[in-house]
Amino acid sequence: MFAQKGGNDLETIAIDDTKTIVKKYKLRTAGAQNATIEITLPKEAVEREARRLGISEEEAGQKLLGVWRYNSFRGLHLDFEVRKETTYHE
């Protein structure tokens, strides 16, 4: 269980591992001097988010950003946000 800041609200997310889909993916180094690590996202996760937003999977690839949250709890939390005209990490 961990907290995620969303706007002005603090949302607590409880994870029930007995109902969680678990997929394991290998990490890959990328970029100049292996400056970043890449990992595959399950297609089903992106499809689910596209359905939730009422957009196609192709539109999701163009309009969404993957947002990782980490540091104050074990592991990572990935969420999606609609892309804005701001700077982001690729």
C-alpha positions in Angstrom: 0.0 0.0 0.0 1.3 3.5 -0.8 0.1 7.0 -1.3 0.1 8.9 -4.6 -0.3 12.6 -5.0 -2.9 13.5 -7.5 -3.6 17.2 -7.8 -4.3 18.5 -4.3 -5.4 15.2 -3.0 -3.5 12.3 -1.5 -4.7 9.0 -2.8 -3.9 5.7 -1.0 -3.7 2.8 -3.2 -4.0 -0.7 -1.7 -2.7 -3.6 -3.8 -4.2 -7.0 -3.4 -1.6 -9.3 -4.8 -4.1 -12.2 -5.0 -6.0 -10.2 -7.7 -3.0 -8.6 -9.4 -1.7 -9.6 -12.8 2.0 -10.3 -12.5 4.3 -10.2 -15.6 8.1 -10.1 -15.4 10.2 -8.4 -17.9 14.0 -8.1 -18.4 15.6 -4.7 -18.0 17.7 -3.4 -21.0 20.3 -0.7 -21.0 19.9 2.0 -23.6 21.3 5.4 -24.7 24.8 6.8 -24.8 27.0 5.1 -22.2 23.9 3.1 -21.0 22.5 6.2 -19.4 19.0 4.7 -19.1 17.2 1.5 -18.4 14.2 0.3 -20.5 11.5 -2.1 -19.7 8.5 -3.3 -21.7 5.0 -2.3 -20.7 2.3 -4.9 -21.0 0.1 -4.1 -24.0 -3.0 -4.9 -21.9 -2.2 -2.1 -19.5 -2.1 0.5 -22.3 -5.2 -1.0 -23.9 -7.1 -0.7 -20.6 -6.1 2.9 -20.1 -7.2 3.7 -23.7 -10.6 2.1 -23.1 -10.9 4.0 -19.8 -10.3 7.3 -21.6 -12.4 6.3 -24.6 -9.6 6.6 -27.2 -8.0 4.1 -29.5 -4.8 2.2 -28.7 -3.1 4.2 -31.5 -4.3 7.5 -29.9 -3.0 6.3 -26.5 0.5 6.0 -28.0 0.3 9.6 -29.3 -1.6 11.2 -26.4 -0.4 9.5 -23.2 2.7 9.7 -21.1 3.8 7.0 -18.7 4.5 8.6 -15.3 6.6 6.7 -12.8 6.4 7.5 -9.1 9.0 6.2 -6.7 11.3 7.1 -3.8 8.9 7.1 -0.8 7.9 3.4 -1.0 9.3 0.2 -2.2 9.2 -0.3 -6.0 7.6 1.9 -8.7 4.1 3.0 -9.5 3.3 3.6 -13.2 0.3 5.8 -14.1 -0.7 7.4 -17.4 -1.4 11.1 -18.0 -2.6 12.9 -21.1 0.4 14.6 -22.8 0.6 18.3 -22.4 2.9 20.7 -24.3 5.6 20.4 -21.6 9.0 18.9 -21.3 9.1 15.2 -20.4 11.8 12.4 -20.3 11.9 10.0 -23.3 
